[in-house]
Structures are given as C-alpha cells and as structure tokens.
Amino acid sequence: MTNTNHIPEDSAFDLGVPTELESYQHQCLMLVDELHEAWADIRRLKGDARTLVAMNDALTAELNALRAAQRKGRKSVNTMSVDWEGH
C-alpha cells in the first residue's frame, strides 16, 4: 500500500516557476532596461554626430583656405612668367 500523503506537489508554485503575471512583469522590466540603453546610445550618437559636423566644418574651412592660397600662388607664378618673358 502506498501512502500518497508523502508525494511532493508538482504545482508551478512549488517548482519555482513564475506566474504569467510575474513573467510579464519581468519582460516589461527587461524592455525598460533596453529602452534606457537605447536612449543612452542615441544621446552618445548625437554627440558623435555633432563632433563629426564640427570636424567637417573645420576641414571645409581649411580646404577653402588652401584653395585660395593655391589660386594666389598660381597668379603669382603667372605674373612672374609674364615678367620673365618680357625681359
């Protein structure tokens, strides 16, 4: 004869399985954490974009200055070659 009073219950609560509500709450917490990480990434990327725009502006200004210097140099060379040919 088997005594059924000593058989452990295998209910979800006894096995440590979370309820459906607990599962949804945990999933919501994980999604909130992911959302916070995404916003932090967005803030960092916006800062990176601002840095890149500033670098591009500085390089464009430098390129324009170099082009102006090149034009000035070419004019000087052309003037010198005209003067040289005239002597």
Beta strands, then each sheet from edge to edge (+ up, - down):
end
